[in-house]
């Protein structure tokens, strides 16, 4: 028997604050010692997904507030123009109030950040002169610049967090006495690890969002759980915190669905085991996406038929 689970991962600052520094330094191209002077470590955990969620929530809330304020100040504005201006202002305000995002854009997109702020000042001047079309045009340029900067920060942070989680998993498995093979996808940031020790093996696949899929083979009874707990505890010391997702006990010495599919692929295609792990997980993901798309289309068709 062994265990297969999918979980998201975050960096736990209480367990290992230096982990956060490594992620940020790698993302923004700065030395680790600079990070402590730039950021507040009072937040207990960090993840790129949580950070971007906070930015998006802030943008939504501020957009609603800004629409009301702009409508009171400029009652003749159309709803489309109101939303464009309100959303752009909200995006700028949200970035300014998120130190990690703001400093990231300043570091990675300095010219675009300065240009966006200058153009927002121009937008406000044009509004005061009732030059609505010109104001909306300059606001749209601001939004494009900010969105580009935010996307770059997201990509850099996601890649840095992924690399930290992946390198930690590799190091931990080696510390536990495993021989480790690694594969990385040529498209997108995916990493797979194939760790073997005697007749036992652990397969790990880490997504671009640092979601981790683990499957195990070679254990009898429930003995695999002690090994998994050891792995997780060692990862925890490195600041890697797991958020539980799907979990099941497959009770098969030969491993769960992931390892069984990968084993067949290795025999039929000549791929290495870590390459096969990547192929299986990404293939299953594409299949899930196609099923969701088909279900959405079917739902829309039924809704139309019900009208």
Residue pairs with C-beta under 8 A, 6 or more apart in sequence:
1 219
1 220
1 221
1 222
1 224
1 249
1 250
1 251
1 252
1 253
2 215
2 216
2 217
2 218
2 219
2 224
2 249
2 250
2 252
2 253
2 255
2 256
3 214
3 215
3 216
3 224
3 225
3 228
3 247
3 248
3 249
3 250
3 256
4 213
4 214
4 215
4 216
4 247
4 248
4 250
4 256
4 257
4 258
5 213
5 214
5 244
5 245
5 246
5 247
5 248
6 211
6 212
6 213
6 245
6 246
6 247
7 211
7 212
7 242
7 243
7 244
7 245
7 247
8 47
8 49
8 209
8 210
8 211
8 212
8 242
8 243
8 245
9 47
9 165
9 210
9 211
9 212
9 240
9 241
9 242
9 243
10 45
10 46
10 47
10 50
10 210
10 240
10 241
10 243
11 19
11 20
11 23
11 45
11 46
11 47
11 161
11 164
11 239
11 240
11 241
12 19
12 44
12 45
12 236
12 239
12 240
12 241
13 19
13 20
13 41
13 43
13 44
13 45
13 46
13 239
14 44
15 236
15 237
15 238
15 239
15 241
16 237
16 238
16 239
17 41
17 239
18 32
18 239
19 164
19 238
19 239
19 240
20 35
20 39
20 41
20 46
20 239
21 32
21 35
21 36
22 32
22 160
22 164
23 46
23 157
23 160
23 161
23 164
24 30
24 35
24 38
24 39
24 100
24 157
24 160
25 31
25 32
25 34
25 35
26 160
26 163
26 164
27 104
27 153
27 156
27 157
27 159
27 160
28 103
28 104
28 107
28 108
28 156
29 107
30 107
38 99
38 103
39 99
39 100
39 103
40 99
45 241
47 161
47 210
48 154
48 157
48 158
48 161
48 209
48 210
49 209
51 98
51 100
51 101
51 157
52 154
54 98
55 94
55 95
55 98
55 101
55 150
58 90
58 93
58 94
58 97
58 98
59 87
59 90
59 91
59 94
60 90
61 90
62 86
62 89
62 90
62 93
62 94
63 83
63 86
63 87
63 90
64 86
65 90
66 85
66 86
66 87
66 89
66 90
67 82
67 83
67 86
70 77
70 82
70 85
70 86
71 77
71 82
74 127
74 132
76 132
77 85
77 132
81 132
81 136
84 136
84 139
84 140
84 143
85 123
85 127
85 135
85 136
85 139
87 143
88 120
88 123
88 139
88 140
88 142
88 143
88 146
89 120
89 139
91 143
91 146
91 147
91 150
92 116
92 117
92 120
92 142
92 146
94 101
95 101
95 102
95 105
95 146
95 149
95 150
96 102
101 150
101 153
104 152
104 153
104 156
104 157
105 112
105 113
105 146
105 149
105 150
105 152
105 153
106 113
108 149
108 152
108 153
108 156
109 145
109 148
109 149
109 152
112 145
112 148
112 149
113 145
113 149
115 145
116 141
116 142
116 145
116 146
116 149
119 138
119 139
119 141
119 142
119 145
120 138
120 139
120 142
122 138
123 135
123 138
123 139
123 142
124 135
126 132
126 134
126 135
126 138
127 135
158 189
158 208
158 209
158 210
159 189
159 208
161 210
162 189
162 191
162 206
162 207
162 208
162 209
162 210
163 189
165 206
165 210
165 212
165 240
166 191
166 193
166 206
168 235
168 238
168 240
169 193
169 204
169 206
169 212
169 235
170 180
170 182
170 193
171 238
172 231
172 234
172 235
172 238
173 180
173 193
173 195
173 202
173 204
173 231
174 180
175 234
176 195
176 197
176 227
176 230
176 231
176 234
177 197
178 195
178 196
178 197
178 202
179 195
179 196
179 197
180 193
180 194
180 195
181 193
181 194
181 195
181 272
181 273
181 274
182 191
182 192
182 193
182 194
182 274
183 191
183 192
183 194
183 272
183 274
183 275
183 277
183 278
184 190
184 191
184 192
185 191
185 278
185 282
188 208
189 208
190 205
190 206
190 207
190 208
190 278
190 281
190 282
191 205
191 206
192 203
192 204
192 205
192 206
192 274
192 275
192 277
192 278
192 281
193 202
193 203
193 204
193 205
193 206
193 274
194 201
194 202
194 203
194 272
194 273
194 274
194 277
195 201
195 202
195 203
195 204
198 218
199 218
200 216
200 217
200 218
200 219
200 227
201 216
201 217
201 218
201 255
201 259
202 214
202 215
202 216
202 227
202 231
203 214
203 215
203 216
203 217
203 255
203 258
203 259
203 262
203 273
203 274
203 277
204 212
204 213
204 214
204 277
205 212
205 213
205 258
205 277
205 278
205 281
206 212
206 213
207 213
207 281
211 245
212 242
213 258
213 281
214 228
214 231
215 255
215 256
215 257
215 258
215 259
216 224
216 227
216 228
216 255
216 256
216 259
217 252
217 253
217 254
217 255
217 259
218 253
218 255
219 227
219 253
220 253
222 249
232 242
235 242
248 256
250 256
250 257
252 260
254 260
254 263
255 263
258 277
258 280
258 281
261 276
261 280
262 273
262 276
262 277
262 279
262 280
263 273
263 276
265 271
265 276
265 279
265 280
266 272
266 273
266 276
269 276
271 279
